[in-house]
Amino acid sequence: MKLNFIFKNLVLFLFAFAMLSCSDDDNELPCEATEISMKINGVLHTFDPLGYGIDMIEGGHRLQLNFYRNTPEPFTERNLVLAMLYKQTGHNVVDELLLSGVINGDYVETDLVNADFTSDVFINRATCFYATFSGKIVQGGETLTITDGKISYQYEDPFDE
C-alpha cells in the first residue's frame, strides 16, 4: 500500500514536471524556406512569391499571399492568391485559393476552394506560413487535377503581433 502511494505521487510529480518544463516555443513548428509548388494534371508547377499582407476585417485579420509564374512557350502567365484568417490553422480552413492568368491569350480565374478541394494549414504566424493542398477544378473548359500542393512562405519582415 505504501509502495502504491509512492508510485502515484511519483507519476504525478513526473507529469507536473513535464508540463511545466515545456514552453510555447517547443510546440511551434520551424519555418521552412519559401517554396510554392503543385502538380497540375501530373506536371510540376512552381511559383515565385510576389508579396504578402494582412488586412483588418470584422472580427480579426485576413492573410493574403500572392504568387506568380510565367512560361514563354506557349505563353502562359499564372497567378495564385491565397486568402484566409490570419493565425488560423487546421483542415480545410483556406477561404480562397485563386488560380488566374493569361492562357493562350485568354484571361481565366478560378477559385480552387470547392467541394473537391482539401487543405491542411500547419503554420500561420507572424514569421511564416505552411500548408498543403489538393483538388480538382475546371478552368478555361479544361479539367485540372491539382496534387502535391505545398505553400511554404517565410516572411522577409515578420508581422507585428
KEBA-450322 format. One record per residue (C-alpha): residue number from 1; residue in three letters; y, z, x negated. Coordinates in steps of 0.5 Angstrom, whole numbers. Layout:
<site><n>NUM</n><res>ALA</res><y>Y</y><z>Z</z><x>X</x></site>
...
//
This chain:
<site><n>1</n><res>MET</res><y>0</y><z>0</z><x>0</x></site>
<site><n>2</n><res>LYS</res><y>5</y><z>2</z><x>-6</x></site>
<site><n>3</n><res>LEU</res><y>3</y><z>-5</z><x>-9</x></site>
<site><n>4</n><res>ASN</res><y>5</y><z>-9</z><x>-3</x></site>
<site><n>5</n><res>PHE</res><y>11</y><z>-5</z><x>-2</x></site>
<site><n>6</n><res>ILE</res><y>13</y><z>-7</z><x>-10</x></site>
<site><n>7</n><res>PHE</res><y>11</y><z>-14</z><x>-8</x></site>
<site><n>8</n><res>LYS</res><y>15</y><z>-15</z><x>-2</x></site>
<site><n>9</n><res>ASN</res><y>21</y><z>-12</z><x>-6</x></site>
<site><n>10</n><res>LEU</res><y>20</y><z>-17</z><x>-12</x></site>
<site><n>11</n><res>VAL</res><y>19</y><z>-23</z><x>-8</x></site>
<site><n>12</n><res>LEU</res><y>26</y><z>-21</z><x>-4</x></site>
<site><n>13</n><res>PHE</res><y>29</y><z>-20</z><x>-11</x></site>
<site><n>14</n><res>LEU</res><y>27</y><z>-27</z><x>-14</x></site>
<site><n>15</n><res>PHE</res><y>29</y><z>-30</z><x>-7</x></site>
<site><n>16</n><res>ALA</res><y>36</y><z>-27</z><x>-7</x></site>
<site><n>17</n><res>PHE</res><y>37</y><z>-28</z><x>-15</x></site>
<site><n>18</n><res>ALA</res><y>35</y><z>-36</z><x>-14</x></site>
<site><n>19</n><res>MET</res><y>40</y><z>-36</z><x>-8</x></site>
<site><n>20</n><res>LEU</res><y>46</y><z>-33</z><x>-12</x></site>
<site><n>21</n><res>SER</res><y>45</y><z>-37</z><x>-18</x></site>
<site><n>22</n><res>CYS</res><y>45</y><z>-44</z><x>-15</x></site>
<site><n>23</n><res>SER</res><y>52</y><z>-47</z><x>-15</x></site>
<site><n>24</n><res>ASP</res><y>55</y><z>-52</z><x>-11</x></site>
<site><n>25</n><res>ASP</res><y>55</y><z>-57</z><x>-17</x></site>
<site><n>26</n><res>ASP</res><y>48</y><z>-56</z><x>-17</x></site>
<site><n>27</n><res>ASN</res><y>47</y><z>-59</z><x>-11</x></site>
<site><n>28</n><res>GLU</res><y>51</y><z>-65</z><x>-12</x></site>
<site><n>29</n><res>LEU</res><y>48</y><z>-72</z><x>-14</x></site>
<site><n>30</n><res>PRO</res><y>51</y><z>-75</z><x>-20</x></site>
<site><n>31</n><res>CYS</res><y>56</y><z>-81</z><x>-19</x></site>
<site><n>32</n><res>GLU</res><y>53</y><z>-88</z><x>-21</x></site>
<site><n>33</n><res>ALA</res><y>56</y><z>-94</z><x>-24</x></site>
<site><n>34</n><res>THR</res><y>60</y><z>-98</z><x>-20</x></site>
<site><n>35</n><res>GLU</res><y>55</y><z>-104</z><x>-17</x></site>
<site><n>36</n><res>ILE</res><y>54</y><z>-107</z><x>-11</x></site>
<site><n>37</n><res>SER</res><y>48</y><z>-112</z><x>-9</x></site>
<site><n>38</n><res>MET</res><y>44</y><z>-114</z><x>-4</x></site>
<site><n>39</n><res>LYS</res><y>39</y><z>-120</z><x>-3</x></site>
<site><n>40</n><res>ILE</res><y>40</y><z>-125</z><x>3</x></site>
<site><n>41</n><res>ASN</res><y>34</y><z>-129</z><x>5</x></site>
<site><n>42</n><res>GLY</res><y>31</y><z>-126</z><x>-1</x></site>
<site><n>43</n><res>VAL</res><y>36</y><z>-129</z><x>-6</x></site>
<site><n>44</n><res>LEU</res><y>40</y><z>-123</z><x>-10</x></site>
<site><n>45</n><res>HIS</res><y>48</y><z>-123</z><x>-9</x></site>
<site><n>46</n><res>THR</res><y>52</y><z>-118</z><x>-13</x></site>
<site><n>47</n><res>PHE</res><y>59</y><z>-117</z><x>-11</x></site>
<site><n>48</n><res>ASP</res><y>65</y><z>-115</z><x>-15</x></site>
<site><n>49</n><res>PRO</res><y>69</y><z>-108</z><x>-13</x></site>
<site><n>50</n><res>LEU</res><y>76</y><z>-110</z><x>-10</x></site>
<site><n>51</n><res>GLY</res><y>79</y><z>-104</z><x>-8</x></site>
<site><n>52</n><res>TYR</res><y>78</y><z>-97</z><x>-4</x></site>
<site><n>53</n><res>GLY</res><y>82</y><z>-92</z><x>0</x></site>
<site><n>54</n><res>ILE</res><y>83</y><z>-87</z><x>5</x></site>
<site><n>55</n><res>ASP</res><y>87</y><z>-88</z><x>12</x></site>
<site><n>56</n><res>MET</res><y>88</y><z>-82</z><x>16</x></site>
<site><n>57</n><res>ILE</res><y>85</y><z>-82</z><x>23</x></site>
<site><n>58</n><res>GLU</res><y>85</y><z>-78</z><x>29</x></site>
<site><n>59</n><res>GLY</res><y>80</y><z>-72</z><x>27</x></site>
<site><n>60</n><res>GLY</res><y>79</y><z>-74</z><x>20</x></site>
<site><n>61</n><res>HIS</res><y>80</y><z>-79</z><x>15</x></site>
<site><n>62</n><res>ARG</res><y>77</y><z>-86</z><x>14</x></site>
<site><n>63</n><res>LEU</res><y>74</y><z>-89</z><x>8</x></site>
<site><n>64</n><res>GLN</res><y>74</y><z>-96</z><x>6</x></site>
<site><n>65</n><res>LEU</res><y>71</y><z>-100</z><x>1</x></site>
<site><n>66</n><res>ASN</res><y>73</y><z>-107</z><x>-1</x></site>
<site><n>67</n><res>PHE</res><y>68</y><z>-112</z><x>-5</x></site>
<site><n>68</n><res>TYR</res><y>68</y><z>-120</z><x>-6</x></site>
<site><n>69</n><res>ARG</res><y>64</y><z>-125</z><x>-9</x></site>
<site><n>70</n><res>ASN</res><y>66</y><z>-133</z><x>-11</x></site>
<site><n>71</n><res>THR</res><y>61</y><z>-138</z><x>-13</x></site>
<site><n>72</n><res>PRO</res><y>63</y><z>-145</z><x>-15</x></site>
<site><n>73</n><res>GLU</res><y>58</y><z>-150</z><x>-13</x></site>
<site><n>74</n><res>PRO</res><y>57</y><z>-150</z><x>-7</x></site>
<site><n>75</n><res>PHE</res><y>64</y><z>-147</z><x>-6</x></site>
<site><n>76</n><res>THR</res><y>63</y><z>-140</z><x>-3</x></site>
<site><n>77</n><res>GLU</res><y>67</y><z>-134</z><x>-2</x></site>
<site><n>78</n><res>ARG</res><y>64</y><z>-128</z><x>1</x></site>
<site><n>79</n><res>ASN</res><y>68</y><z>-121</z><x>2</x></site>
<site><n>80</n><res>LEU</res><y>64</y><z>-115</z><x>4</x></site>
<site><n>81</n><res>VAL</res><y>68</y><z>-109</z><x>7</x></site>
<site><n>82</n><res>LEU</res><y>65</y><z>-102</z><x>9</x></site>
<site><n>83</n><res>ALA</res><y>69</y><z>-97</z><x>13</x></site>
<site><n>84</n><res>MET</res><y>66</y><z>-90</z><x>16</x></site>
<site><n>85</n><res>LEU</res><y>69</y><z>-83</z><x>16</x></site>
<site><n>86</n><res>TYR</res><y>70</y><z>-80</z><x>9</x></site>
<site><n>87</n><res>LYS</res><y>65</y><z>-75</z><x>7</x></site>
<site><n>88</n><res>GLN</res><y>60</y><z>-76</z><x>12</x></site>
<site><n>89</n><res>THR</res><y>53</y><z>-77</z><x>9</x></site>
<site><n>90</n><res>GLY</res><y>46</y><z>-79</z><x>13</x></site>
<site><n>91</n><res>HIS</res><y>42</y><z>-84</z><x>16</x></site>
<site><n>92</n><res>ASN</res><y>46</y><z>-90</z><x>20</x></site>
<site><n>93</n><res>VAL</res><y>53</y><z>-87</z><x>19</x></site>
<site><n>94</n><res>VAL</res><y>56</y><z>-93</z><x>17</x></site>
<site><n>95</n><res>ASP</res><y>61</y><z>-95</z><x>22</x></site>
<site><n>96</n><res>GLU</res><y>63</y><z>-102</z><x>20</x></site>
<site><n>97</n><res>LEU</res><y>60</y><z>-107</z><x>14</x></site>
<site><n>98</n><res>LEU</res><y>64</y><z>-113</z><x>15</x></site>
<site><n>99</n><res>LEU</res><y>61</y><z>-120</z><x>11</x></site>
<site><n>100</n><res>SER</res><y>66</y><z>-125</z><x>12</x></site>
<site><n>101</n><res>GLY</res><y>68</y><z>-131</z><x>8</x></site>
<site><n>102</n><res>VAL</res><y>69</y><z>-139</z><x>7</x></site>
<site><n>103</n><res>ILE</res><y>62</y><z>-142</z><x>7</x></site>
<site><n>104</n><res>ASN</res><y>63</y><z>-150</z><x>6</x></site>
<site><n>105</n><res>GLY</res><y>70</y><z>-150</z><x>9</x></site>
<site><n>106</n><res>ASP</res><y>69</y><z>-145</z><x>15</x></site>
<site><n>107</n><res>TYR</res><y>71</y><z>-138</z><x>15</x></site>
<site><n>108</n><res>VAL</res><y>66</y><z>-133</z><x>18</x></site>
<site><n>109</n><res>GLU</res><y>66</y><z>-126</z><x>19</x></site>
<site><n>110</n><res>THR</res><y>60</y><z>-122</z><x>22</x></site>
<site><n>111</n><res>ASP</res><y>59</y><z>-114</z><x>22</x></site>
<site><n>112</n><res>LEU</res><y>52</y><z>-112</z><x>19</x></site>
<site><n>113</n><res>VAL</res><y>52</y><z>-106</z><x>23</x></site>
<site><n>114</n><res>ASN</res><y>48</y><z>-108</z><x>29</x></site>
<site><n>115</n><res>ALA</res><y>41</y><z>-106</z><x>32</x></site>
<site><n>116</n><res>ASP</res><y>37</y><z>-109</z><x>26</x></site>
<site><n>117</n><res>PHE</res><y>42</y><z>-105</z><x>21</x></site>
<site><n>118</n><res>THR</res><y>40</y><z>-99</z><x>17</x></site>
<site><n>119</n><res>SER</res><y>43</y><z>-95</z><x>12</x></site>
<site><n>120</n><res>ASP</res><y>43</y><z>-88</z><x>8</x></site>
<site><n>121</n><res>VAL</res><y>49</y><z>-85</z><x>5</x></site>
<site><n>122</n><res>PHE</res><y>47</y><z>-81</z><x>0</x></site>
<site><n>123</n><res>ILE</res><y>54</y><z>-79</z><x>-3</x></site>
<site><n>124</n><res>ASN</res><y>61</y><z>-80</z><x>0</x></site>
<site><n>125</n><res>ARG</res><y>66</y><z>-75</z><x>-4</x></site>
<site><n>126</n><res>ALA</res><y>73</y><z>-76</z><x>-8</x></site>
<site><n>127</n><res>THR</res><y>69</y><z>-78</z><x>-14</x></site>
<site><n>128</n><res>CYS</res><y>64</y><z>-83</z><x>-12</x></site>
<site><n>129</n><res>PHE</res><y>60</y><z>-87</z><x>-6</x></site>
<site><n>130</n><res>TYR</res><y>53</y><z>-89</z><x>-6</x></site>
<site><n>131</n><res>ALA</res><y>49</y><z>-92</z><x>0</x></site>
<site><n>132</n><res>THR</res><y>43</y><z>-96</z><x>1</x></site>
<site><n>133</n><res>PHE</res><y>42</y><z>-101</z><x>7</x></site>
<site><n>134</n><res>SER</res><y>39</y><z>-107</z><x>10</x></site>
<site><n>135</n><res>GLY</res><y>39</y><z>-111</z><x>16</x></site>
<site><n>136</n><res>LYS</res><y>39</y><z>-118</z><x>20</x></site>
<site><n>137</n><res>ILE</res><y>45</y><z>-122</z><x>23</x></site>
<site><n>138</n><res>VAL</res><y>47</y><z>-129</z><x>25</x></site>
<site><n>139</n><res>GLN</res><y>53</y><z>-132</z><x>21</x></site>
<site><n>140</n><res>GLY</res><y>55</y><z>-139</z><x>22</x></site>
<site><n>141</n><res>GLY</res><y>49</y><z>-141</z><x>26</x></site>
<site><n>142</n><res>GLU</res><y>44</y><z>-138</z><x>20</x></site>
<site><n>143</n><res>THR</res><y>40</y><z>-132</z><x>21</x></site>
<site><n>144</n><res>LEU</res><y>41</y><z>-128</z><x>15</x></site>
<site><n>145</n><res>THR</res><y>36</y><z>-122</z><x>13</x></site>
<site><n>146</n><res>ILE</res><y>39</y><z>-117</z><x>8</x></site>
<site><n>147</n><res>THR</res><y>35</y><z>-113</z><x>4</x></site>
<site><n>148</n><res>ASP</res><y>35</y><z>-108</z><x>-2</x></site>
<site><n>149</n><res>GLY</res><y>43</y><z>-107</z><x>-1</x></site>
<site><n>150</n><res>LYS</res><y>46</y><z>-102</z><x>-5</x></site>
<site><n>151</n><res>ILE</res><y>53</y><z>-100</z><x>-6</x></site>
<site><n>152</n><res>SER</res><y>55</y><z>-95</z><x>-12</x></site>
<site><n>153</n><res>TYR</res><y>62</y><z>-94</z><x>-13</x></site>
<site><n>154</n><res>GLN</res><y>65</y><z>-89</z><x>-18</x></site>
<site><n>155</n><res>TYR</res><y>73</y><z>-89</z><x>-17</x></site>
<site><n>156</n><res>GLU</res><y>77</y><z>-90</z><x>-22</x></site>
<site><n>157</n><res>ASP</res><y>82</y><z>-85</z><x>-19</x></site>
<site><n>158</n><res>PRO</res><y>79</y><z>-80</z><x>-15</x></site>
<site><n>159</n><res>PHE</res><y>82</y><z>-78</z><x>-8</x></site>
<site><n>160</n><res>ASP</res><y>86</y><z>-71</z><x>-8</x></site>
<site><n>161</n><res>GLU</res><y>82</y><z>-66</z><x>-4</x></site>
//
